[in-house]
Amino acid sequence: MAHKKGAGSTDNGRESHSKRLGIKLFGGQTAVAGNIIVR
């Protein structure tokens, strides 16, 4: 549950925490990852 709250938007639910971690890890690749995250 903690990961869900941290994600903020639980629209995807399963990918909620996934995308969140991806942004932080790929901070430099936010532009590329941003497209997928937005969708």
TABELVEN-V221368 format. One record per residue. N is the residue number from 1. RES is the residue in one small letter. PSI is psi in radians with two decimals (999 if undefined). NEAR is the number of other C-alpha atoms within 10 Angstrom. Layout:
n->N res->RES psi->PSI near->NEAR
n->N res->RES psi->PSI near->NEAR
This chain:
n->1 res->m psi->-0.60 near->5
n->2 res->a psi->-0.74 near->7
n->3 res->h psi->-0.63 near->13
n->4 res->k psi->-0.81 near->16
n->5 res->k psi->-0.73 near->11
n->6 res->g psi->-0.65 near->13
n->7 res->a psi->-0.61 near->17
n->8 res->g psi->-1.27 near->11
n->9 res->s psi->2.01 near->12
n->10 res->t psi->0.60 near->14
n->11 res->d psi->-0.89 near->9
n->12 res->n psi->-0.60 near->12
n->13 res->g psi->-1.36 near->11
n->14 res->r psi->-0.72 near->10
n->15 res->e psi->0.05 near->14
n->16 res->s psi->-0.96 near->19
n->17 res->h psi->-0.53 near->19
n->18 res->s psi->-0.98 near->15
n->19 res->k psi->-0.68 near->18
n->20 res->r psi->-0.89 near->17
n->21 res->l psi->-0.68 near->15
n->22 res->g psi->-0.78 near->15
n->23 res->i psi->-0.85 near->17
n->24 res->k psi->-0.74 near->11
n->25 res->l psi->-0.80 near->11
n->26 res->f psi->0.65 near->12
n->27 res->g psi->-0.78 near->11
n->28 res->g psi->-0.56 near->10
n->29 res->q psi->0.54 near->12
n->30 res->t psi->-0.66 near->15
n->31 res->a psi->-0.92 near->12
n->32 res->v psi->-0.87 near->11
n->33 res->a psi->-0.56 near->15
n->34 res->g psi->-0.78 near->13
n->35 res->n psi->-0.86 near->9
n->36 res->i psi->-0.73 near->10
n->37 res->i psi->-0.75 near->17
n->38 res->v psi->-0.74 near->7
n->39 res->r psi->999 near->6
